[in-house]
Amino acid sequence: MEDLFVIGGGLAGCEAAWQAAKRGLTVRLYEMRPIRPTPAHKTGNLAEIVCSNSLGSTLPNRSTGTLMHELQRLDSLLLKCAQESRVPAGHALAVDREKFSQKVQAALTACGRIQIVREEITAIPENLSILASGPLTSPALAQSISQLSGSENLYFYDAVAPIVTAESIDMTVAYWGSRFGRGEKEEGDYINCPFNSRHEYEHFVQELIAAERIPLRGFEAEITSGVQAGKGKYFEACLPIEIMAARGKDTLSYGPLRPLGLRDPRNGGRPYAVVQLRQDDLAGTYFNLVGFQTNLTHSEQARVFRLIPGLQHAVFVRYGQMHRNTYIYAPDVLKPTLQCRQIPQLFIAGQISGVEGYLSNIASGLLAGINAARYFQAKDLIQLPNTTLLGALCEYISTPNPHHFQPMSASFRLIPPFENKIRNKTDRYKAYARRSSSDLNHYLNGFNEAI
Ligand SMILES: Cc1cc2nc3c(=O)[nH]c(=O)nc-3n(C[C@H](O)[C@H](O)[C@H](O)COP(=O)(O)OP(=O)(O)OC[C@H]3O[C@@H](n4cnc5c(N)ncnc54)[C@H](O)[C@@H]3O)c2cc1C
C-alpha cells in the first residue's frame, strides 16, 4: 500500500504528488479521466489546462510574477514544465497545453515513486490523502465532500473561451502587435482584430447581447432569473463576454477590447476597440480569443464572433462553454497548512480548497504535498509567512470570513500593508515582492533541514 493517496491528476494534484514523492513517500495518484470525463477537460492528459493557456504575468511587480518567484524558490515541478513549454505572449507565461501535460506526465512517471491509477474515487479515503479533485469534482465524490464540513457545497459559474485556427484568420484585416510594443516577438505576440468604427463595434455588441445562450439545466435553474438579468452567480474574474457586454455598451471597449497601445502598424491608426487573439500551441496553429469566455450556443458563437473584423471566415476548433465549479467552505474545513481540521490525515488543495487560478492551484498543491509528506514523517507542518503570496492565500481561505466566501487567487490585496504606506502602486508592489522573497528565504533558512 502506498504512503499517500492523491485524488485528482490536475494542476494541484500533480504538483502535490511530485512534492510528496520527492520527499520519499510512495504515492498513488488517482485520475478518473479518460474513463470518466468532465464537462470541460478535452483529453485524458494529466495537468490539462482547460481554458486560457496563460498562467499570468511574469513581471515581478505583479502578483502572478511574485507567486512564480515563490514557486521557483520552492522548486515547483509544474512551473518548470510551464517554462519549458512556453509560447510567446509578451510578459505573460503562456504554454502549449499539450506539451505542458506531456512534460508533467513524463516527470511523474520518471520519478519512480508515483503510481498513476485511472479510476474515479467516490468517497474520501481513510488513509493519508490529498483531495485535489478540482472544480469539476465528480458528483459522487462531491456528495462525500459535502458531508465533510456540515455546511452545503458552494459553487459559482465559470466559462471557457473559444479557439480558432490561425490559417482561418484574415491577416489583411487583423495584424500582429503587443500593447505598447512590449512583446517577445518583433512583430508582437498577439493577433489583433480591430473594430475601426464605433458603429461596427456597437453592432457587434448588440448582436452579442441578443444572441441565444445555452439554457441552464437542473441545479443551475435556481439562478436562471439572475442570469437573464445579467446578474448570475458568476465568478467576477471570468465573466462570460455576453454578460459583460450587457452591463453597458462601453464595458467591452473599456475592458477586454480596449485599444490602448495597439495602433495598426500599417497606417498608425488607433482602432475603436480590439479583440486580441493569443497563441494557443507551440506550433502557432491555434489562437484563443482573449477574454471571450461565453455561454452562447455554438451556432451563435460562430455567427456572432465572425462579425469580429478578421474572423469573418474563422474556423472554430473549440467553442466556449460554461460550467459549474465546486468548492468547500474552507474557513470551516481547513487550517492554513491545508490540513483538514476534522480529519488530520486529509489535506485539500486546488480549486476545491477555495483557491482560484492556475498558478494558485499549483501553489496550493505544492504546499499540500510538502505538508502531507511532513505529516507522514511526523514533522511539524509548515505555514508560510503571510507576507508571501502563498502564505497569505492559505491564511485567507482558512480564516472565518464575515463576507460571502468566494475562491480567491493569490494577490497583493491579501498581504499585510507596510506600516509606512507607499503611495505609488508600482513601487508598493515591488516592495511587496522584495519582502516576499526575503521573508520566504528567512523562513526556509530557519529550518535545520531542507524543506
Ligand atoms: C471551465 C473552467 C475554466 C477555467 N478557466 C481558467 C482560466 O482561464 N484561467 C485560470 O487561471 N483558471 C481557470 N479555471 C480555474 C482553475 O484554475 C482550473 O480549473 C484548474 O485546472 C484547477 O486546478 P485543480 O488542480 O484544482 O483542478 P483540475 O485541474 O480540474 O484537476 C482535478 C482533476 O481531478 C479529476 N477528478 C475529479 N473528480 C475525480 C474523482 N472523483 N476521482 C478521480 N479524479 C477526479 C479531474 O478529472 C481532474 O483531472 C477554470 C476552471 C473551469 C472549470
The ligand as a Tripos MOL2 file, in Angstrom:
@<TRIPOS>MOLECULE
LIG
   53    58     1     0     0
SMALL
NO_CHARGES

@<TRIPOS>ATOM
      1 C1        -14.3960   25.7670  -17.2190 C.3       1 LIG1
      2 C2        -13.2570   26.3440  -16.4310 C.ar      1 LIG1
      3 C3        -12.4340   27.3270  -16.9810 C.ar      1 LIG1
      4 C4        -11.3640   27.8340  -16.2590 C.ar      1 LIG1
      5 N1        -10.5630   28.7830  -16.8170 N.ar      1 LIG1
      6 C5         -9.4960   29.2450  -16.1420 C.ar      1 LIG1
      7 C6         -8.6060   30.1850  -16.7400 C.ar      1 LIG1
      8 O1         -8.7820   30.5660  -17.8940 O.2       1 LIG1
      9 N2         -7.5600   30.6550  -16.0070 N.ar      1 LIG1
     10 C7         -7.3270   30.2210  -14.7390 C.ar      1 LIG1
     11 O2         -6.3390   30.6570  -14.1280 O.2       1 LIG1
     12 N3         -8.1500   29.3240  -14.1460 N.ar      1 LIG1
     13 C8         -9.2280   28.8350  -14.8030 C.ar      1 LIG1
     14 N4        -10.0720   27.9290  -14.2190 N.ar      1 LIG1
     15 C9         -9.9270   27.6190  -12.7840 C.3       1 LIG1
     16 C10        -8.8030   26.6530  -12.3660 C.3       1 LIG1
     17 O3         -7.5680   27.3340  -12.4010 O.3       1 LIG1
     18 C11        -8.7030   25.3830  -13.1770 C.3       1 LIG1
     19 O4         -9.8940   24.6830  -13.1120 O.3       1 LIG1
     20 C12        -7.5810   24.4520  -12.6450 C.3       1 LIG1
     21 O5         -7.3700   23.3960  -13.5330 O.3       1 LIG1
     22 C13        -7.9190   23.9000  -11.2700 C.3       1 LIG1
     23 O6         -6.8790   23.0930  -10.8180 O.3       1 LIG1
     24 P1         -7.2200   21.8440   -9.8960 P.3       1 LIG1
     25 O7         -5.9700   21.0440   -9.7790 O.co2     1 LIG1
     26 O8         -7.8730   22.2990   -8.6670 O.co2     1 LIG1
     27 O9         -8.3140   21.0180  -10.7190 O.3       1 LIG1
     28 P2         -8.1620   20.2600  -12.1140 P.3       1 LIG1
     29 O10        -7.0010   20.7690  -12.8660 O.co2     1 LIG1
     30 O11        -9.5120   20.2890  -12.7440 O.co2     1 LIG1
     31 O12        -7.8240   18.7850  -11.6570 O.3       1 LIG1
     32 C14        -8.7290   17.9900  -10.9500 C.3       1 LIG1
     33 C15        -8.6720   16.5900  -11.5240 C.3       1 LIG1
     34 O13        -9.4130   15.6960  -10.7040 O.3       1 LIG1
     35 C16       -10.0740   14.7690  -11.5290 C.3       1 LIG1
     36 N5        -11.2200   14.2500  -10.7620 N.ar      1 LIG1
     37 C17       -12.3800   14.8770  -10.4430 C.ar      1 LIG1
     38 N6        -13.1440   14.0800   -9.6690 N.ar      1 LIG1
     39 C18       -12.4470   12.9230   -9.5030 C.ar      1 LIG1
     40 C19       -12.7220   11.7120   -8.8190 C.ar      1 LIG1
     41 N7        -13.8620   11.5290   -8.1580 N.pl3     1 LIG1
     42 N8        -11.8090   10.7100   -8.8420 N.ar      1 LIG1
     43 C20       -10.6220   10.8680   -9.5360 C.ar      1 LIG1
     44 N9        -10.3300   12.0110  -10.2180 N.ar      1 LIG1
     45 C21       -11.2210   13.0150  -10.1890 C.ar      1 LIG1
     46 C22       -10.4620   15.5770  -12.7400 C.3       1 LIG1
     47 O14       -10.6470   14.7480  -13.8580 O.3       1 LIG1
     48 C23        -9.2560   16.4990  -12.9120 C.3       1 LIG1
     49 O15        -8.2860   15.9900  -13.7770 O.3       1 LIG1
     50 C24       -11.1320   27.3890  -14.9290 C.ar      1 LIG1
     51 C25       -11.9730   26.4100  -14.3970 C.ar      1 LIG1
     52 C26       -13.0170   25.8930  -15.1430 C.ar      1 LIG1
     53 C27       -13.9040   24.8300  -14.5560 C.3       1 LIG1
@<TRIPOS>BOND
     1     1     2 1
     2     2     3 ar
     3     2    52 ar
     4     3     4 ar
     5     4     5 ar
     6     4    50 ar
     7     5     6 ar
     8     6     7 ar
     9     6    13 1
    10     7     8 2
    11     7     9 ar
    12     9    10 ar
    13    10    11 2
    14    10    12 ar
    15    12    13 ar
    16    13    14 ar
    17    14    15 1
    18    14    50 ar
    19    15    16 1
    20    16    17 1
    21    16    18 1
    22    18    19 1
    23    18    20 1
    24    20    21 1
    25    20    22 1
    26    22    23 1
    27    23    24 1
    28    24    25 2
    29    24    26 1
    30    24    27 1
    31    27    28 1
    32    28    29 2
    33    28    30 1
    34    28    31 1
    35    31    32 1
    36    32    33 1
    37    33    34 1
    38    33    48 1
    39    34    35 1
    40    35    36 1
    41    35    46 1
    42    36    37 ar
    43    36    45 ar
    44    37    38 ar
    45    38    39 ar
    46    39    40 ar
    47    39    45 ar
    48    40    41 1
    49    40    42 ar
    50    42    43 ar
    51    43    44 ar
    52    44    45 ar
    53    46    47 1
    54    46    48 1
    55    48    49 1
    56    50    51 ar
    57    51    52 ar
    58    52    53 1
@<TRIPOS>SUBSTRUCTURE
     1 LIG1         1 GROUP 0 **** ****
